[in-house]
Amino acid sequence: MDLGISTPLLNYFRRGDVPHDVRMMAARGAVAPRALEQLALLMFLSTDSDPEVARAADATIEAIDRAALEAFLARSDVPGDIKAFFARRNVRPAAVEAIDTSAPLIDTAPAGGEEAASSATAAPKPLALRTVAERVRIAMRGTREQRSQLIRDPAKLVAIAVLSSPKLTDTEVESFSRMANVSEEVLRVIGTNRGWVKNYGVASALARNPKTPLAISLSLVSRLTQRDVKLMAVDRNLPEAVRLAARKVLLTLQSRQK
């Protein structure tokens, strides 16, 4: 089920290697991104090969407030496939569309997970001591400082949730692309996002990061300036294949200047 929507979080689930407990958490509504992303995720999980996950996702969909759902479906930016899915359930767009879609339509995560993201004066427990569901919520709704910590979280879902945060900026993505202590999965997600790699700073940081998956690094070398390529050609921290690619690009650039 594609639905014409592509986000880091959705793509993580679509790859099919998400553990059962994480799929169950998402199916119950505890993974709570923006409304459109949440609906698409619940719809995807409603067809999960595991009947338990599929039933949980279906039950969560049924529990969504009808008026809020109808108002959301009235928006012009909601894909037709999503509207058709709910039409088959006799749920149709309202006369007046929803204005704010930044919040999920249903959120079943424990309330305690919100304090760090919403209160500047609270003294919450350390992020490392929170549950995965709480860390996901903070990754999507918290501060820039919290995102910079959670992008390195050992739980893939948490790190991917950071990349799905509506608050995330291009400057942060560029910073993550330089990090050597993030997972390859984070760098792969960034490197396969066309919008992000259009940013030269992101493309350059990924290409020069030794931890970036090789296929992504090689695809970016030819886009870089001569100065950056020259540095890469002699950087012994980079894989040999990347250094060789940089040398070839450098020779091409130098020949054009003659």
N, C-alpha and C positions, 0 to 999 in steps of 0.2 A: 504494500500500500504506500504509494509515493505522495499523492495529493498535491504535487507541485510545490512542496515546501522543503527547504533544505536549511538546517541549522546544525551547529556542532552537536547539540544534545540529541536531536532526532537521528542524525547520521550515526551516532554512537550506538543507538539501539538498533538501527537498521542493519548494521553489520552482522548481527546475530550471535555475538559472543558475550552478551551481557549475562552475568550470573542470575540465577533464579530469584534470589532474595532481592536483588536490585530491581528486577522487572516487577516483582510483587510490590515493592515500595512505590514504584512509579504508577503501577496499575491502581493502587489505592489512593492516589492523589498526593502522596507525600513529596514527590518531586514536582515542584510547582513553579514552572516558568510563566511567561506571558500567556494570555488566554489562547491565542492561536496555536502556539507551540504545544500547550498543554492538551488542547483538544486533539490535535494531530497525533500526539503521543498516545493518548488514551484510545483513539480509534485504531492506531497501529497495534496496540497491545490487546485490543478486543479480538484480534484474529491470531493471537499467539498460539503456538503449537502446544503449549501447556494449558490444559483446560482450567487449571486453578488461576493462572494469570489472566486468561481470557475472561473468566467469570468475574474476577475482581475488577478488571477494567470496565466491563459492561455495567457492573453495579455502581461504579463511581460515576459513569456517564449518566446513569438513571438518577443519581442523587444530586446532579447539578440543578441549581435553582432554575426553574422553567422560564421565568420572566427574564432573568439575566442572560440565559442562553439564547432566547428568541431575539433579544436586543443585540446581542453580539452577532448573530447570524444575519441581521439586517445590514451590517456593514458591507460596503462595496469591495473591501479588500479581502473578504473571506472567500477562498476558492470555491468554485462551483461543486467540486467533489465533496467538500465538507457539508455544504448546504443540502446536497442530494442524500448524503448519509443520514442526516437528521430528518429530512423529508420522509424517508422510509420509516422513520419512527414517529411520524406525525408531529414533528416539531418544525415549525416554519418561522421565517423571519417576522419580527414585530414591525409595527408601522414606524417606530422611531428607533434609530440605531444607537448602539452603545457608544459613548464618547471615549471613555478610558478603557483601554485593553491591555494596560501594562501589568495588571494583576491577574492571577489565575482565576478561573471561574469557580473552582472548588479547591479547598486547601485542607487536607486532613493531617498535616504534620503537627507534632506537638507544639503548643503555643510557646513553650520555653525557648524555642530556637530563634525567636524573633528579636530577643532583647538586644543582642549585640549589633544587629543591623539597624535597629530603629531608635535606640537611645544612646545619646552621646554621654549621658551622665551615669549610665549604669556601669556596674563593675562585673561584667559577665565572666563565667568560667573560661579558661583557655580554650582556644579552638580545638586543640588536639584532644581535649577531654569530651568533646561533643559527639553526638551520634552522626552517622553519615547523613541522615536526613536533615539534621540541623545545619551541618556544614554546607550542604547543597543550598539550603535556603539563604544562608549568609553569603555564599558565593554569588548568588544571583541578586541579592538585595543589599549587601553590605557596602563597606567603604573601599576605597582604592587600596588602602593598606591591608585590609583583610583579603582582598583579591590577590594581592602580590604574595601573600602567604599561602593561600589555598590553591593557587595554580601549581604548587609543588606538592600538593596533598597525595599521599600514597594511594588513595582511592581514586581510580580513573574518573568515576562519575562526578566527583567533587571538582576535579580540575577541568573537566569538560563543561561543568555548570558555570565555571568562571567565564569561559569563552562564550557562553550563552547569555551572560548578564546584559540587560538593557542599558546598564550604566558603563559598560566597557568602552574605552576610547582607543583610537588608533595608536596613541602614544604608549598605552599600556601593552597593546599587542606587539609593538616594536620592542618594548622592553622584555616581554616574555620570549620573543624570538632570539634574543641574545643570551638567554639563560642556559647555562650548561647543566643546571640541576633540576630541570623539568623533564618530564617523561617524553620519549620519542612520540608518543601519541599526541601530546599537546602540539609539538612542532609539526606533526603530520596534518593535524586539523587546521592549523594556521596556514600551512603551505598549500593546502588544497582549497582554500577559500579565495576565490578570484578577487573579491573586493579587497581583502587584506593585502594580497601580494601585488596589487597594483600600486601600493604605497612603496616607494623606492626604499625607504628606511627598513620596512619589514622584509622586503626581498633580499636586501643586502645582509641584514642580520641573520636571516635563515641560511643563506648561502655560506656565510662565514662561521656558522655554528657547527662544530665537529659532531654534534649529536643529531643534527637534522638528518632524516632518512636520505640515503644517497640519491635516489631518483629525484627527490625534490631539489636538493642542492644542485645537481647537474642541470636541471631544467631552468635554473635561475642564473647561472653563471653568465650566459650570453647577454643578459639584460643589464649587467653592471658596468660602471664606469671603468675606464682604463686604470685609474688609481686603485680602485678596489680589487680589480682582477689581478693587478700586479702584486698586491699584498697577498692575495690568496695563492698565487703561484709558488710562493716561497714559504707558506705557512705550514710548518711540519705537524701542527696539531690537526690539520685537515686530512681526510682520507686521500690516498695517493691518486685515486680516480678523479677526485675533485681538483687536486693540484694540476694534474695533466690537462683536464678540461680548461682550467684557467690559463695554462700556458698556451694552448691552442687559440683560445679567444684573444689572448694578449698579442700573439703573432699576427692574427688577423687585423686587429686594431692598429698595430704598428705599421703593417703593410699598406693600410689605407691612407696613412699619413705621409707616405713617400710620394 
